[in-house]
Amino acid sequence: MKNNKNNFTTGEFAKICNVNKQTLIYYDKIGLFSPNIKAENGYRYYSIHQYELFSVIELLKELGMSLNAIQEFIKNKSPEYFLTVMQQQKEKITQKKKQLEIMEIMIDTQILLAKQAETIDFSSLTLMELKNEKLYLGDVIRNNTEEEFVKAVSHFVKEINEKKLDTGYPIGVVINKDSLLHNKYNHYSQLYIKQFHDVPFDDKIQAFSGTFLVGYHVGSEVTIYQTYERINNEMKRLNLAMGAFALEEYIFDSLMKEFEKDYVTKIMLQVKSTL
């Protein structure tokens, strides 16, 4: 029988704490959190004063603290130790908030790009002006072997993650003029990812401006030369000359399409007037 109204059975306390009854039984079994009263008849009673401690245990567990670490915290209870642990957890929360903010930005970007893609005529060829478009550029890829490209991609992804520069935009490739003139469309000189205009300074972020002839390739990279031929023909028709490079980035890849034949690559060829 309860001693007073401030004591609760295991079931009642579990309901108050919004947990399964077995959680309380397990916590008692491992010595993490035990009932205030263990009666001779086997009944266990928890005090209302234990609610705050249980709430902190669940908070620390939610933040990723192990049960062993929480147990150590409880065994060494003191105002000073409590303050230290709470400050450590606050720092973790601050870091998590930053990570969630970055993830939210990336998701917003993905939504924006997906909506934009729905409005694009992939057979079109159009001129586009870039004004201070900020791109984070990877190291120059000096050897265009498959092995070197894999290394370059791996290093680039590691860099943008460490610098928190993954904006959710697709990773693109730069193809220099020499490769374009020799129809080597799979010889990539650098990787890039678009950045926001308020991005902090980084010596690998460059601002690009100029005129670009934009086309879209539907299919695998094996046939991408066909789209480059269309772009080159249009460039000549408009009396334009090839600039220093082209940019390529996926509009649709394996994230949205099942088969390579349905992939869409955006090609932006820098052009200039011949006049």
N, C-alpha and C positions, 0 to 999 in steps of 0.2 A: 504493500500500500504506500502511496505517496506520503512524504512527510509534510509537504505543503504545496500550494498551487504553483510555486516557482520551480518545481521539479517535474520533469517530463519523462515519459517512457521512451524507449528507443524509437518506436514508431512515431510518437508525437514529435520528438526532437528532429527526426529525419524529415518529417513533413515541414516543420518550421524552417529547416535549413535547405529545403528543396533538393534533397538527395535521397538515394536509395537507402533503405534500412541496412542493407548489407555493407554499405560504405562505412557506417558507424561501427558495425561489428568488426570489420577488417581493421579499421584504425585502432580499435581497442586491442585487437589480437597482436598487432605489431608494436603496441606501446606508444603510438603517436598521439592518440586522443581517446581518453577513457572516460567512462561515466563518473559523475560526481559521487554517486552512491551505488554500491553493489550490495543488494539486500541478501539475507541468508537464503531466501526462497529462490534466488537466482535472478530476480528482476533487477534491471539496471535503470537508473534515473539520471537524467542530465539536468543541470541547473541552467536557468536563463542567463546566468553570468558567464556560461561557457560559450554562448553564441558568438561573441566577438572573436574569441580565439579560433573557433571553428571557421569563421568567415575569413580570417587572415590565412589560415591553412589552405583553404580553397583558392584564395587569391594568389598565394605564392605558387601553388600547384598549377594554376592557370597560366602563370607567367613562365612556367617551364622549370621551376625549382623541383629537384627530386625529393621524394618522401624522406630519404635519408638526411638530406640537407635541412629539410623542414624540421625533422626530429632533433637534429643537432641545435637548430635555432631555439626550439622549445626547451630543451634541456639546459640551455645557457641563457635563459631569459633574464634580461636586465634592461632598464631604460636606454642605456648606451648601446647595447647590442641591437636592440629593437630599432633604434634610430639608424644605425649603420645599415642594417638589412633593408629598411624601408627606403633609404637613400639609394642603395644599389638597385632596388627594384624600380624606383622612379626613373633612374637612368635608362634601364632596359625599356621601360614604357616609352620614354622619349625617343629612343632609337627605333622602336617598333612603329611609332607614329610617323616618323620620317620615312620608314620603309613603305608604310601603307600609303602615304601621300605620293611617293614615287610610283607605286603600283597603280594608284588611281589615275595619275597623269598618263601612264602607259595605256591603261584601258580606254581613257577618253580619246587618246590618239588613235587607237585601233578602231573605235566606233566611228570617229570622224573619217578615217581613210576608207572604211567599208561603205559608208554612206556616199562618199565622193565617187567611189568605184562604180556604184550603181548608175551614175549619171554619165559615165564616159562612153563615147563611141570609139571602140577599139580599132576601128578602121580609119580613124581620122589622123591627119598630119597637121599640126598647128605650130605657130610661132609663139614662144613664151618668153617674157622678160623676167629675169631673176634680178632682184635688188638686195644686196647684202644677205644672201641666203647663207646661213651659217652651217658649215659641215665640219664634223669631227673626222679628221683623216688619220688612217692607220699608217704604219710604216710602209715605205716603198717595197713592193714585191719584186725582187730582182731576178728571181728564177721561176719561170712559169710552169713548174712541174706540179703535178697533183699533190705530191707530198708537201711541197713548199706552200701551196695554197691552203692546205688543211692547217698547217702551222700558223699561217698568217691569220686565218679566221679565228682559230683558237686563241691566239694572242690578242687579237682585236676585241673579242667578246670579253676576255678577262679584263682588259684595260677599261672598257666602257662600264663594266660592272663595278670595278674598284673605284672608278672616278664618279660613279652614279650618273653616267651620261647616256644611259639607255632610255631614250625618250618614247619608245614605242613605235617609232618610225622604222621601216625596213632597213636592213643593212644593204647598202648598195656598193657598186664597184665603179672605179674610174678606169677608162680605157684611153690611153694617150693617142695622139694623132698618128704617130708612126705605126702603131698596131692597126689603127683604122685604115690607113692607106694600104697596108699589106693584107687587109681582110682577115686579120687575126683577132677576131672579136672575142675570143676567150682568153686573150692575154691581158690580164688585169694588172694595172700598175699600183692601185691602192684600194682599200676599202673605206667606206665612209658611212656616217649616220647623221641625219639631219638633227640640228639642235634648235632650241627655242632662242628667241632674240635676247632674252635676259640672262643667258647662260653665263656663269662666272668665267673669267679669263682662263684660257688654257692655250699654250703655244701650238697645240695641234688643231685648234679650231680656226678655220679660215672662212672669210666672207667672200661669196662668189656673186658676181654681177655679170650681166650680159644677155645676149639673145640666144635662145635655144630652139631648135627644131625638134618637136616632140612627136614621137610615134609609139605605137604599142605592138608588141609581138605576142601573138597567141600561139602557144606550143612550146616545145622543148628548145634548148639552146642549140641543138643540132641544126635547126632550120632558121636560126636568128639572122643569118646572112641575108635572107630574103627581105626581111623588114629593113635592114640597113640599106639594101639596094633601093627600096622604095623611098627611104629618107634621102639618100644621095640624089636620086632622080628629082625629087621635089626641091632639094637645095639648088640644083642646077637650074631648074625651071624658074626659081625665084631670083636667079642671079646672085646667089650667095656663095660664100666660100667656107670651107671647113675651118673650124676654130682649133683650139689646142687639145680638146678632149671630148669624150662623151661620158655621160653618167647613166648607169643602169640600176633599176631597182624593181623588185617584184611588186605587182599589184595583187595578183592571186598566185599563191603557191600551195604547198601541201597543207597549209593551215586551213584553206577554204576549198581547195579542189582535190579530187581523188586522183586524177590522172594528169600526167605531164602535158598531154595534148591540150589541156584546158588552162594551163598556167598562163599568166599574162605578165609580161615584162615591160616596164616603161623605159623608153630610151630617150635620152635628152642629149642631142648633139649640139655642141656649141658652134655657132655660125657667125659670120661677119659679112659685111657688105663688100662687094667687089668694086664699088665705085670709089 
